[in-house]
Amino acid sequence: MKKYLHFNAAEKITRDGVENYPLLTEHHGCVNGCCTGISVYNALDYPMANIHGDQEGFFVFEGEGWAKVGEEEFPIVPEVSFIVPAGFSHTIKRNPDSLAVKVFWFHAAI
């Protein structure tokens, strides 16, 4: 089992206009739902929200926009981190004057 993955080898999965690149998964030894990846948000409107049974953390490394977690909406810029508790809806959009918002995300069992 290979316990690492270079970004260039990550499979691109597009859903609702969001580019998702899963990085570390169960194929790399992650257990109990742990996984990581990078997502690229190009839309000016919120794409369909996600809801998971575990918590998900985010780190914004490029772009400016907005995140919506449950009913709370807040601005995001590079170097902002935020957590989405299990069972909360969440989604991200970019600002009109920004390029795509790129985030690193991770799921962790609770």
N, C-alpha and C positions, 0 to 999 in steps of 0.2 A: 504494500500500500504506500503510495506516494503522499507524504505529509505536507507538500507544498505545491503551489501553482503560480506560475508567472501570469500576469494580467493578460498578456498576448494569447495565452492558451485558454482563457475563460470563454465559455460559450455565451454569446449574446442572445438574450431572450427579450423580445419586445412585447409589452402588454400595455394597451391603452396609450400608446405613444411614448411610454417610458422604456428606455433601454436599461436592462438589468444584466449584470455580469456576476453570477454566483462565483465565489472564489473558493472558500473552504467549506466543504460539506461532509456528509457521512462517508463519502468516497475517499476523504483525506483523513479520516479518523475522528471527526467530530461526533459527539454523542449527545443524547438527550435533547435533540432539536437545535443544538448549537450550529450556527452557520454564519458566514460573512459574505459580503459582496459590495459591489459598487453599482449605483443607479444614476442615470443621467435623465434629468427632467427638462424637456424643451418647451413644454406647453405653457401658454399664458393663462390658461384656465386650469383649475384642479382636475386631474384625472380621477378616475374611480378610486375611492378610498379602499384601503386594506384594513382588515381586522385579523389579528392572530391570537392564538391561545397562549402565547408566551410574550415576554417583553421584548422590545426591539429598541436598540440604541442607534443614534445617527451622529455623524460628524460631517459637517459641510466643509469641503475643501476647495470648491470653486463655484462662483456665481452668487447672485443675490435673488431672493424671492421670499416666499411665504410658506409656512407649514401650518397645517390644521390638524390638531390632535383632539379628538372628541369635538367639543364646541369651542375650544380655545384656538385662536389664530394668532400667530406671531411672526415677526420678520426673521429671516435667516440670512446670514452672510458667512463668508469663510471664517473658519475657526470656531463656529458655534456648534455645540453638542446639545442633543436633547434625547429624552427617553420617552417611549410610548409604552404605557402599562398594558399588560395583557387585557384583551377584550375591547380596547379603544380603537375607534376608526382613526386613520391618519392618511394624509396626502400632502404633496408638495407641488408648488408651481413657481415659475421664474417671474421676475420683474420684466416689464417690456423693454427696459434699457439695459438688460443683462443678457449675457450669453447663458447657456444651459447651467442649471444648478447640478453639481456633481456631489454626491454624498457617499460616504462609506457607511455601511450598516452592519449590524450584527444581531443575531437572535440568541437569547440565553434562556435556559429553562428557569422556571420559578419554583 
